[in-house]
Amino acid sequence: MSEEEDIILSELPDDELVPQMQDDLYDGLDEEVVEGVNILLERGWMPYDVLTKALVGGMTVVGNDFRDGILFVPEVLMAAKAMKAGMAILKPLLADTGAPRMGKMVIGTVKGDIHDIGQNLVTMMMEGAGFEVMNIGINNSAEEYIAALEEFDADILGMSALLTTTMPYMKTVIEELAAQGKRDKYIVMVGGAPLNEEFGTAIGADSYCRDAAVAVEVAKDLISQR
Amino acid sequence: MADVRIDDKILTEKGLNTGAAEAKTLLLACGALAREILAVIEANGWTHLALHCLPAILHNSPQGIPDAVEAAVLEHRPNYDEIFVVYADCGTGGQLQQRCEDLGVKMMAGPHCYAFFDGVETFEAREEFTAFYLTDFLVRQFDAFVWKPLGLDRYPDLLETYFGNYTKLVHLAQTDDPALTEKASVCAARLGLEFEHRATGYGELTPELARIRP
């Protein structure tokens, strides 16, 4: 996005530094994003403001351009790596500095599925929006999901699958929740490349989310309805 | 049909259209299967089958497959008694199966061509969910279908992001070609995965096509 050279981030005023950080995030420049985060913190910015205005703001542009076919998966992942580097600095500071807490989510890929790129993006964007997320990784059984939900005292269950062969397991998890009388305790959101709205409805999920940005908006909406 | 020139780049981007004038059934297939289907047809001397392949690169955007298949079915249906779709589910989440049912055409069983080359039941029983598969076509076209679309030529740092959860690359080999096996092993090394060569031949492709009567 940015073509300037030899920009000294520390010499930029805030109103130029933040857009520059968004450009750097868009371009996947993790070292520059980390530098920008540290500069804003040194200038007295609240961690939550750095997160939302510089990082989430930049990632929103990335998400929009991905949706519109301007950016592709590799570029989105490089931007996500840059955002993750910045968030690594901010995350330990957020809880102690009054950042809003939106709710708690457990997320993981279903049994037999190792494809975690999507859920890692969702995790990052949810955290960026003020949710606490317990990412339980790949290949999760119904028992593992339910144990994590209880351990984390979660509000939301997120399940992800990339394979046509593994996505039906989401229904198994939802049925197990229902069998244990726990279905109504949790908002269930599902996502993954082969899924669609119809599938989400058919298996009894509360929402199918097309991408990470949609997941954040849906989560906010469903939490507010509780 | 044997003298049809087959170019992987054309199969990837444009597809293929070939068949005897007397053909009654059209095989509507993924371009990645063109060589294998033509080899099976030639080996069995079948003149009742014509072949139309869609661009193989749809493999990388499976959400586009059902619409592409439907358009091809509607275009070619007037010229044939029957159309058989030589795609498996291919990551469409069951949508290709549904579309084929709506169109009244049959298709291959299984989640991917990997499964019908290996044998659908055998493939599912293996439960190799940490395996990354390449067919002969995908070995030849590794850069066009894997390396470049994933951006690994530009962002090698993403290798772990994409393949960190995989343990091995399995070459499902349709032909006995030592040079291709060597290329597949190099692909595995580039992805940082163990390599396994598995000779499948054409698997369930031959018996499935043999069911189509002249």
Contacts between the chains, C-beta under 8 A, distances in Angstrom:
chain1	res1	chain2	res2	distance
A	28	B	155	7.4
A	72	B	151	7.4
A	73	B	150	7.3
A	73	B	151	7.2
A	74	B	150	6.2
A	74	B	151	2.4
A	74	B	152	7.9
A	74	B	154	6.6
A	74	B	155	5.5
A	74	B	158	6.2
A	75	B	151	7.2
A	77	B	151	7.6
A	77	B	155	7.5
A	77	B	158	5.5
A	77	B	161	5.7
A	78	B	151	7.8
A	78	B	155	5.5
A	78	B	157	7.8
A	78	B	158	7.1
A	81	B	157	7.2
A	81	B	161	7.7
A	112	B	127	7.1
A	112	B	129	4.9
A	113	B	129	6.8
A	114	B	129	5.9
A	114	B	130	5.8
A	114	B	165	3.8
A	114	B	166	7.0
A	115	B	165	7.4
A	116	B	165	6.6
A	117	B	161	6.4
A	117	B	162	7.2
A	138	B	165	5.8
A	139	B	129	7.3
A	162	B	91	7.8
A	163	B	91	7.5
A	163	B	111	7.0
A	164	B	89	4.8
A	164	B	91	6.3
A	164	B	92	7.0
A	164	B	93	5.1
A	164	B	94	6.1
A	164	B	111	5.5
A	165	B	111	5.0
A	165	B	124	7.6
A	166	B	129	7.8
A	167	B	93	6.5
A	193	B	62	7.6
A	193	B	63	7.5
A	193	B	91	6.7
A	193	B	93	7.7
A	194	B	62	7.5
A	194	B	91	5.6
A	194	B	92	6.5
A	194	B	93	3.0
A	194	B	94	7.7
A	194	B	95	7.9
A	195	B	93	6.1
A	196	B	93	6.7
A	196	B	95	7.5
A	199	B	93	6.7
A	199	B	94	8.0
